[in-house]
Amino acid sequence: MRLIKQNIERDGSGTITLFPEEPEDMWHAYNLIAPTDLLRASAIRKVTTEGVTGSTTSKRVHVTLLIRVTSIDFDPQAGQLHVGGKVAEENKWVGVGAHHTLDLELNRNFTLEKKEGWDSVALDVVREAIKQDKEGTVPAVVMQEGLANICLITEHQTILKQRIETGIPKKRSGRAGDHDKGMTKFFEVTLETLKRHVDITLPRPLLLASPGFTAAGFQKYIMDEATRLGDKAVLANKGNLIVVHSSSGHLHSLNEVLKSPEVLTKLKDTKYSKETRFMDDFMTLLRKDDGRAWYGPTEVEKAVEKGAVGRGGGVLLISNALFRSQEIGTRKRWVTLVDKVKEDGGEARILSSDHESGTRLEGLGGIAAILTFPLEDLDEDEDEEQDEEKEVFPNGTKQESII
């Protein structure tokens, strides 16, 4: 993403103009644009005009529209972003209040203005989007006999590019050849599909994961084909084809793949590997039940208020899905929490709901924290706490305890 123009005042008002250059930029735009924002972009609008005789003619015209956003639809596989809203500025072809959907495209500017101003989280998304030193995409094939999921692990999301399913004859006495032929055909189709989506000659990790020996067999097939075809680039890249064990060939098994020692060694400095480690550390502390790991909105907010998620190892883990709320007050609640943790010297990590670590976090309510010191009973209601402070007398009345 390229920053074309930024005009932000001290109070957070103003506009930012961005130029998306690659599919990943559409993901950033999806996380940046929210309902009630003002979005200006080019569009094609069908216009119907009526002649003096009463006849009508229709034509498509290129216009630049300003809309007040009401809905956002993102297709990660196609990298397409459709933003719906009401026209907020009249022009020759469209009146104010008319509904229109803007299709944001690569290599076309768009300008965004936040109704409530640009907060720290939105500005962080912009800074992340325009970073030049982006970490590379890592391709992976999660497979089992007859099933393969080809996906791309980017810095911010895991994209399923294609799912392959073929029938493999079972091994039977005297019919082992049928099974072997089926596996060869399966590997052939998988490799052809992989090459359509991924350049396997690039010097970067290519993860091959499966239960049993399917991934190892596929790696051997890739090398055998490269030898047969004299493909020196693929042969030279053999060291980057990493075979990893997984419990199944389904996409959810990517979670355990990213935690394997072989993969962590290769990907130790990537953003998604760090986030995976944070989630693992949190789950380890949660199992210890020593009061240093809490999850849930109320519990985490209490911990932050008490200064337990600050300097010295405090970590706030929060899903980016929480910032997509259409309620301005809800978004402000989470932005304030992130700002407070940073002010206290803690680390605030906004995890992508499109990565396995973010998916795990969403299962915990979308928010969790690693504390610098243990706290107990954060999950107790205030009413319960008040009741415990009162003394019950035989007549059933309650009275404040006197010490």
GUMIDREN-516911 format. One record per residue (C-alpha): residue in one letter; y, z, x negated. Coordinates in steps of 0.5 Angstrom, whole numbers, padded with zeros to 4 digits, always signed. Each point is the difference from the previous one (the first is absolute). Example, Ala and Ser with C-alpha at 12.3 -4.5 7.8 and 13.67 -1.06 7.14 Angstrom:
BEGIN
a-0009+0016-0025
s+0007-0002-0002
***
This chain:
BEGIN
m+0000+0000+0000
r+0007-0002-0003
l+0006+0004+0002
i+0006-0005+0002
k+0005+0005+0002
q+0001+0007+0002
n+0006+0003+0003
i-0002+0008+0002
e+0006+0005+0001
r-0001+0007-0002
d-0001+0002+0007
g-0006-0005+0000
s+0003-0005+0004
g+0000-0007-0002
t-0005-0006-0001
i-0005-0003-0005
t-0002-0007-0001
l-0007-0001-0003
f-0004-0007-0002
p-0008+0001+0001
e-0003-0004-0005
e-0008+0002+0000
p-0004+0002+0006
e+0000+0007-0002
d+0007+0000+0001
m-0001+0000+0007
w-0004+0006+0000
h+0006+0003-0003
a+0005-0003+0006
y-0005+0003+0005
n+0001+0007-0003
l+0007-0001+0000
i+0002-0003+0007
a+0000+0005+0005
p+0002+0000+0008
t+0007+0000+0001
d+0002-0003-0007
l+0004-0006+0000
l-0003-0006-0003
r+0003-0007-0002
a-0004-0006-0001
s-0001-0007+0001
a-0004-0003+0006
i-0002-0006+0004
r+0002+0001+0007
k-0001-0005+0006
v+0006-0002+0003
t+0000-0003+0007
t+0006-0004+0002
e+0002-0003+0007
g+0004-0006+0000
v+0005-0002+0006
t-0005-0004+0004
g-0004+0007+0000
s-0006-0003-0005
t-0002+0005-0005
t-0002-0001-0007
s-0003+0005-0005
k+0001+0000-0008
r-0001+0005-0005
v+0005+0002-0005
h+0001+0004-0006
v+0004+0007+0001
t+0002+0006-0003
l-0001+0006+0005
l+0001+0007-0001
i-0005+0004+0005
r+0000+0008+0001
v-0008+0001-0002
t-0004+0002+0006
s-0007-0001-0003
i-0004-0002-0006
d-0006-0004-0001
f-0004-0001-0007
d-0006-0004-0002
p-0002+0002-0007
q-0005-0005-0001
a+0005-0006+0002
g+0006+0004-0003
q+0004-0001+0006
l+0005+0004+0003
h+0003-0001+0007
v+0006+0004+0002
g+0002+0000+0007
g+0006+0003+0003
k+0007-0002+0004
v+0005-0004-0002
a+0006+0004-0002
e+0005-0005-0002
e+0002-0006+0004
n+0000-0007-0003
k+0000-0007+0003
w-0007+0000+0002
v-0002+0007+0002
g+0003+0005+0004
v+0000+0008-0001
g-0006+0003+0003
a-0004-0006-0001
h-0007+0002-0002
h-0002-0004-0007
t-0006+0001-0005
l+0002-0001-0007
d-0006-0002-0005
l+0002+0002-0007
e-0002-0005-0005
l-0001+0000-0008
n+0006-0003-0003
r+0005+0001+0005
n+0005+0006+0000
f+0001+0005+0006
t+0005+0005+0000
l-0001+0007+0003
e+0004+0006+0003
k-0002+0007+0002
k+0003+0003+0006
e-0001+0007-0003
g+0002-0002-0007
w-0004-0001-0006
d-0004+0006-0001
s-0004+0002-0007
v-0007-0003+0002
a+0003-0006+0003
l+0004-0001-0007
d-0007+0002-0004
v-0003-0006+0004
v+0005-0005-0002
r+0000+0003-0008
e-0008-0001+0000
a+0001-0007+0004
i+0004-0003-0006
k-0003+0003-0006
q-0002-0005-0005
d-0005+0003-0004
k-0005+0000+0006
e-0008+0002-0001
g-0004-0006+0001
t-0005-0001+0006
v-0007+0002-0002
p-0006-0004+0004
a-0006+0003+0003
v-0007-0002+0003
v-0003+0006+0004
m-0007-0003+0002
q-0007+0001+0001
e-0006-0005+0002
g+0003-0005+0005
l+0007+0003+0000
a+0006+0000-0004
n+0007+0002+0001
i+0005-0003-0005
c+0007+0003+0000
l+0006+0001-0004
i+0002+0007-0002
t+0008+0000-0001
e+0005+0005-0002
h+0001+0002+0007
q-0006-0003+0004
t-0007-0002+0000
i+0000-0007+0004
l-0007-0003+0002
k+0000-0007-0002
q-0007-0002+0003
r-0006+0003+0003
i-0007-0004-0002
e-0006+0001+0004
t-0007-0004-0001
g-0007+0001+0002
i-0004+0002-0006
p-0008+0000+0002
k-0003+0007-0002
k-0005+0000-0005
r-0007-0001+0002
s-0007+0000-0004
g-0001-0007-0002
r+0007-0002+0002
a+0005+0003-0005
g+0002-0007-0001
d+0004-0001+0006
h+0004+0007-0001
d+0002-0003-0007
k+0002-0006+0003
g+0004+0003+0005
m+0004+0005-0005
t+0001-0006-0004
k+0003-0004+0006
f+0004+0007+0001
f+0003+0000-0007
e+0002-0007+0000
v+0004+0001+0007
t+0003+0006-0003
l+0002-0003-0006
e+0003-0006+0003
t+0004+0004+0005
l+0002+0005-0006
k+0003-0006-0004
r+0004-0002+0006
h+0004+0007+0000
v+0000+0002-0007
d+0000-0003-0007
i-0005+0003-0003
t+0002-0002-0007
l+0006+0005+0000
p-0001+0005-0005
r+0000+0006+0005
p-0005+0004+0003
l-0005-0003+0006
l-0004+0006+0003
l-0007-0002+0003
a-0003+0006+0004
s-0006+0001+0004
p-0006+0004+0001
g-0006-0002-0004
f+0000-0006-0005
t+0004-0005+0004
a+0007+0001-0003
a-0004-0001-0007
g-0004-0006+0002
f+0007-0003+0003
q+0003+0001-0007
k-0006-0003-0004
y+0000-0006+0005
i+0008-0001-0001
m-0002+0000-0008
d-0006-0005+0001
e+0005-0005+0004
a+0005+0001-0005
t-0005-0002-0006
r-0003-0005+0004
l+0007-0003+0001
g+0003+0001-0007
d+0005+0004+0003
k+0003+0004-0006
a+0005+0004+0004
v-0004+0003+0004
l-0005+0002-0005
a+0005+0003-0004
n+0002+0004+0005
k-0007+0003+0001
g+0003+0007-0002
n+0005+0001+0006
l-0006-0001+0005
i-0001+0007+0001
v-0007+0002+0004
v+0001+0006+0004
h-0005+0004+0005
s+0002+0001+0007
s-0004+0003+0006
s+0001-0007+0004
g+0003-0007+0000
h+0005+0002+0006
l+0008+0000-0002
h+0000+0008+0001
s-0004+0001-0006
l+0006-0002-0004
n+0002+0007+0000
e-0006+0002-0005
v+0001-0006-0004
l+0007+0002-0002
k-0002+0007-0002
s-0006-0002-0004
p+0001+0001-0008
e-0001-0007-0002
v+0006-0002+0005
l+0004+0005-0002
t+0000-0001-0007
k+0003-0007+0001
l+0005+0002+0006
k+0002+0006-0003
d+0007-0001+0000
t+0001-0004+0007
k+0003+0003+0006
y-0006+0000+0004
s-0004+0003-0005
k+0005+0006-0001
e+0000+0000+0008
t-0007+0001+0000
r+0000+0005-0005
f+0005+0004+0004
m-0004+0000+0006
d-0006+0002-0004
d+0004+0006-0003
f+0002+0002+0007
m-0007+0000+0003
t-0003+0004-0006
l+0005+0005+0001
l-0001+0000+0008
r-0007+0001-0001
k+0001+0006-0005
d+0004+0003+0006
d+0005+0004-0004
g+0006-0001+0004
r+0003-0006-0005
a-0002-0006+0004
w+0003-0001+0007
y+0000-0006+0005
g+0004-0001+0007
p+0007+0000+0002
t+0002+0007+0001
e-0004+0003-0005
v+0003-0005-0006
e+0007+0001+0003
k-0001+0008-0001
a-0003-0001-0007
v+0006-0004-0002
e+0005+0005+0004
k-0003+0005-0005
g+0001-0004-0006
a-0007+0000-0001
v+0000-0008-0001
g+0005+0000-0006
r+0000+0000-0007
g-0006+0002-0004
g-0005-0005+0003
g+0002+0000+0008
v-0002-0007+0003
l+0002-0002+0007
l-0005-0006+0002
i+0003-0004+0006
s-0002-0006+0004
n+0005-0006+0000
a-0003-0001+0007
l+0004+0007+0002
f+0007-0004-0002
r-0001-0005+0005
s+0001+0004+0006
q+0005-0003+0005
e+0003+0007+0001
i+0006+0001-0004
g-0001+0007+0000
t-0008+0000-0003
r+0002-0005-0006
k+0006+0005-0002
r-0005+0006+0001
w-0005-0003-0006
v+0006-0003-0004
t+0003+0007+0000
l-0007+0003-0002
v+0000-0005-0006
d+0007+0001-0002
k-0001+0008+0000
v-0007-0001-0004
k+0004-0004-0006
e+0006+0005+0000
d-0005+0005-0001
g-0003-0004-0006
g-0007-0001+0003
e-0003-0007+0001
a+0001-0004+0007
r-0006-0006+0000
i+0001-0005+0006
l-0007-0002+0001
s-0001-0007+0003
s-0004+0000+0006
d-0003-0007-0002
h-0004+0004-0006
e-0006+0004+0000
s+0004+0006-0002
g+0005-0001+0005
t-0006-0001+0005
r-0003+0007-0002
l+0007+0003+0001
e+0001-0002+0007
g-0007+0003+0002
l+0004+0007-0002
g+0006-0002+0004
g+0004-0004-0005
i+0002+0005-0004
a-0002+0005-0005
a+0002+0005-0006
i-0002+0003-0006
l+0003+0006-0001
t+0003+0003-0007
f-0002+0007+0003
p-0005+0002+0005
l+0002+0002+0007
e-0004+0003+0006
d+0000-0001+0008
l+0005-0006+0000
d-0004-0003+0006
e+0001+0006+0004
d+0005+0000+0006
e+0007+0003+0000
d-0002+0004+0007
e-0007+0002-0003
e+0004+0003-0006
q+0005+0004+0004
d-0006+0003+0004
e-0003+0002-0006
e+0007+0004-0002
k-0001+0004+0007
e-0004+0006+0002
v-0004+0000+0006
f+0001+0007+0004
p-0006+0002+0005
n+0005-0002+0006
g-0001-0007-0003
t+0008+0000-0002
k+0002-0003-0007
q+0005+0003-0004
e+0002-0002-0007
s-0003+0004-0005
i+0004+0005-0004
i-0001+0002-0007
***
